[in-house]
Amino acid sequence: MDILIKNSRVIDWSQDFLGDVYVEGGIIKEIGIDLQKDCAVIDGEGKALLPSFIDLHVHFREPGLTYKEDLESGSRAAVRGGYTMVNLMANTKPVCSSMETVDYVLGRMKDIGLADAHQCVSITRDFGGTDISHLDELGPEVRMISEDGYDVMDSSVMLSAMQKAREKGMTVICHSENHELSKVDMRLAEDTMTWRNIALAEYAGCSAHIAHVSTVDSMSYIVEAKNRGSRITCEVAPHHIALTSDVSYRVNPPLREKRDADYLIKCIKDGYVDAIATDHAPHSPEDKKNGAPGMVGIETAFQVCYTKLVLGGHISMSKLSEIMSKRPAEIIGANKGQVKIGFEGDLVLVDLEKDSVISSASFLSKGRNTPFEGFKVKGEVLRTFKGGRQVYPLHI
């Protein structure tokens, strides 16, 4: 679809100016001032136009757990939040350990047509912790593997998986948690396994992505590894920078102390954090009541991060775009995340001045499990475009 968005504040990781963006055949073809084209025109005056967001860590629960979320409801929630690409975790039912499940999910997402997806495959078959033979059967569609929700406790198995990932050009996403220590101290459980996973990745020479980093020590290990030149990337979640342990809400990793949140923000400013990722984890009210950890986040992430990080005076809008769009696109291998000629026309038009109160009643996700209920935030996603085609709101 061809579309011209005029008079908006165009922002990405490297630019911030008033102008127009023209998308032709799904690709950004021209950027300038006072462009004139024979196509659909949207006036973005007074609004900001950014590359749409990419979430490296979501749970859409299909197949098998669709009472919590499904690919269609998750996609609708994604585009409402300004996201047009998501990285789906493998803890479905059955566990995603085969190309059959990968093909099913990617086919469904293509049919739905709202957002692109990458489907992770489990590091060990069915999360069993030992068998990695299925990794030999994976096609090029699989660029990341993850045992999210768990960690591979046997270090020799994890090392073998990392060596296989290096051979196949895949990234290993690490849910760093030593389950032998989880009931002792969740901070110790995260920190010890972050160190181990980095050490194994360096030995194997593979690309490793450390998920939902939440502590000072874990982030410090990542900083040290990056300074050594290791192939380590990392993500932090909005709730780990905007909330602290005085908020009673069960997520995994847990909400941490203020010193942890402050250090994560410092590392964002210093360029050590590659991505904001939501760990969008919808649950039914009954499951949440019974202690299921996790929260939905894909519809609120931009508002929370813009309010906390940009309006809080920590980073610029361009830096926020870098960690919500550019770097996630590079990590996942997508031609998205920048407002540049030749990139896909995945864009989001936002009102940066709009005051909002987060209300789960308005969510398009099936999940309503959020600790941000009633929070006052700034910024609102007005329109989301995928390849120049408007995918949110769908009725316009």
N, C-alpha and C positions, 0 to 999 in steps of 0.2 A: 504494500500500500504506500502511496505517496502522500506526504503530509508536510506542511510548513508551519513551524511554531515560531511566532514573531514576538519581538519586543520583550523578551524575558531576560532575566539575569541568568546567564549561562555559566554553570559552575561544574568543573571537574577537578581532578587532582592538580592540574597545572594552569588553570585559567579561571577567571571570574570577571565577566564583562556583560554588557547589555547588547543583545543582538538576536539573530534569527538562526534557526537550524532547519535544514531541508533534508528529509528522508525520502529516498527513491528506491523502490524495489526492496524495502526492508533495511537498506544500508544508508548511513549518513553520507550524503553526497556533497553538501555545500554548507558552509558556516560563514555568516557575514552580517552585514547591516543593511536594512531596507531591501531584502531579497524579494523578488516577485516571481511567483510560480503559478502555473495553472493546475492547482490541486486543492485539496482540503486545507484550509487555513485556520489555525487556532491562535487567538490573541493571548499571549502570556504576559501582558503588561502587569507589572507589580508582583509577578510571581517568579520563582526560581525554577530553572530547568536543569536537572542533573541526570547523569547516567543512572538507570535503574539499579537497584541493589541486588547483590548476590549473597545468598545465605549458605555458608559452607556446612551447616549443621542443623538439620531438621528431621523431625519424625512425623511422617504423614500416615503411618500405621497400616497401610495397605500393601500386601494382602494380610487378611486374618484378624485385624484388630480395628475394623472400620467403625465400630461403635464409638471409638475415641476420636477418629479422624479418618478421612479417606482422601484419595488423590484429588478428587474434585473439590471437596471443601477446603483442603489444604491449599490448593492452587488459588481458589478465590480469596482466601485469607492472605496469601502471598502477594497477589497483585494489589489488594487493598493497602497493604503495607509498603508498596512500591518495589516489590521484588519480582523479577522475571526469570530468575534461575535459582534452583535450590539443589542442595546436595543431600540426598536421602540416606538415612542410616539403615543398617541391615537388620535391626531387631524387630522384624515383622514376624508373622506366623503363617507359613514356616519362615525360619531365618533365611535371609537372602544369601545363599551359599552356592547358587547355580545361575548359569546364563538363562535358564528357563524363567526364573523369577525376574532377572534383570530385563529380559525382553518383554515380559508382561507389563512391568511397571513403565518402561519407556514407551511402549505402545499405548498404554492408557494415557500417559501424560501428553503424548502427541495428539491423541484423539480429543482430549479436553482442550488443548490448544491455548491455554492461558500463560503457562510458564514452562521454560525448559528445565530439564532435570538431569542430574547424574545420579545413578544408583550405586551406592557402595555395596561391596560384597564383604562378608565376614572374613576376618583373618583366619580363624579356624572353622572347619566345617561345623555348621549348626551350633556355633559357640561352644563346642565340646572341649576346647582347650589344647588339643593335641594334633589333630589331623589337618594338614595344610595342602593335601593332594589336589583339592579342587581348584587351587590357584593356577595350576597348569592348564585348566580348561577354560580360563577366562579369555574373552575376546577383547579387542582394543577399545570397546565401549567403556570398559571398566578402568578407570584411571586412579581410583582410590579404594583402599580396603580399610575396614574399621571393625573393631569389636565393641562398638560403643555401648555403654551401659555396663561393660565388663572391662577387664584387662587380661591379657594373656599372661597367666601367672608363671608358666614355665619359661624361663629366660632363653633356654636353648630353642624352644619352639618359636618364640618371638624372633630370635636372631635368624632362624631359618626362613621365616616368613619375610623378614626384612631383606634378606639376601635374594629371595625370589622376587620381591617387589623391585629391587634394583635391576634385576635381569629383564623384567617386563616393563620397566619404566613407570611403575606405579608409585604413588605416595601412600605411606602408612599413616593413618590417623590414629593417634594414641589417646585413649581414655585412660589417663594415668591414675590408677588406683590400686594399691596393694590390698587385696581383699582380706589378707591375713591380718591386716592392721585396721581395717575399716571400723570394727567395733571398739577398737582401742582409742584411736584418734584419727579423724578424717583428714586433718592437716598432714599428719605424718604419712598417712596412706597415699595422699597425693604427692607429697614432696619426694618420697623415696622412689616412687615409680616414675615420676618425671625425670629424675636423675638417671634411673636405669634405662628408660626408653631412649633418652638422648645418647647415653653411652653405647647402647646396642646399635642405634642408627649410625653413629659415627664409625663404629667398627665395620658395619655392613656396607657403608657408603651409600645408603639409600636416602631418599627424601622422606622426612617425617614431619607430620603436622601435629602439634600438641593442642588438643581440644580443651575448651573451657578452662583456661588457666585461671586460678583464683587466689593463689597465695604469693606472698613476697618471695619465699624461697624458690618455689617452682619457677616464677618469672625470672629470678636471678640466675638460675641454671640455664634458662633459655638465652638470656642476655650474654652470658659467658660463652655459650655454644655459638651464637651468632658472631660474636667477636673473634672466635677461632676460625670462622669461615665455614662452619658446619651447614649442612643442607637441612636446616631446621626452620620451620615456620610455626606460627601460633595464632590462636584466636582467643578473644575474651568475650564474655556474654554481657549484654546490657545490664542484667540484674547484678552482676558482680562488680560493676562500677557505680551503679546508681543506688544500690541497697547494701545494707550491712547487717550484721548478725543480731542487731536489736530488733529487726523485723522477723517475726515468727512465721517462717514459710519454708516448707521442705523442698529443697532442690538438691541435686547432686552434680558437682560438688556443692557443699553448703554455702550459704551466704557467710561471708567472712567479716573480719574486723575492719574498722575504718583505715587502719594502716595498710591493709592489703589493697583495698579499693584505691587509696591514694597512690600506692606504688604502681598499680596497673595503669592508672591515668598518666603518671609520670612516664611510664614506658611507652604509652601511646604517643605522648608528646615527643619523646626521644627517638621514635621511629622503630622501636623493637617489636611492637605489636603489628602483625600483618593484617588482621581482619577482626571485625565485629561479627560474631555469629550467634544466633539466638538460642540454639538448643531448644527450638520450638517443640514442646513435649505435651500434647493435649491428653487429658485424662477425663473420664466421666466423673461426675460428682461422687459416685459411690467409690470408685477406685481412689480418688484423691482423699476421701474420708478415711479409707482404709490404709492410708500412708504412702501411696505411690508418689515418688519424688518427681518433680518437674513442673514446668509452667509453660503456657503458651507465650509467644513473644514476637511472632513475625508481623503482627499488625501494629505493634506499639514500638518496635525497635528504633525506627527513625525518630519519632517524637521524643523518646526517652534519651537517646544519644545526642540529639540536637540540643535539647534542653540542658542536659547535664554537662556535655563536653564543650559545645560551642557557646551557648548563652552563659555557661559557667565560666567562660573566659580561658579555657584550657587549650583549645585548638581552633583552627579556622574551618570554614565550610569546605575548603579544598582538601584539608586533611581528613575531614569526615568522609568526603567522597572517596578518598584514596583507600580507606580501610573498610568502607561498605561496598565499594564497587571495583576499583582498579585492581587492588591486590587480590581480592577473592577471585576475580576473573583470571588473573595470571596463574594463581595456584591451581584452579580447576581446569585451566586450558580453554577458556572461552574468549571469543572475539567480541567482548562486551566491556562495559565498565569505564568507558571514556567517551567524551563528546568530541570525537575526532573523525575526519573523513576516512571512510573505509571500515569503520566499526559498525556493528549492528545497531539499528535504530531503536534500542531499548532505552527508554527515557522515562523520567518521572517529573511531573509538574507539581510543585509544592507551594503552599502559602506559608511562608516563614513567620508571618505575623499573627497567625490564627491561634487564639487561646483555646485550649480544649481541656476537657476532663475525661480521663480514660474510663470507659464504661464497657464492661464485658458483654452487656446486653446487645451492643452494636457489632460484636465480632462476627465475621463470616466463618471462622473456624468453628468446628463442633465443640472445641474446648473453651471453657470459661475460667480455667484455673490460672489466675493471675494475681500476684501480690500488688500490682499497680492499680487496682481498682480505686477510683476516686482521685488519682494523682492528677495534679494540674500540670499541663505540659504546653509547649508551644509547637507550632508547625502542624500542617495537615497535608497529606497526600491528596491532591485533587484529581489527577489523571495519571494513569500508567499506560505506557505504550510498549508493545513488543513488536519489533521489526516495523515500526511506524503504525501499527494497528492498535487502536485503543482497546485495552483489555480490562481497564477499570476507569470509571464505572461502566458496567456492561450495557446499561440501558440507554446510554447516549450514543 
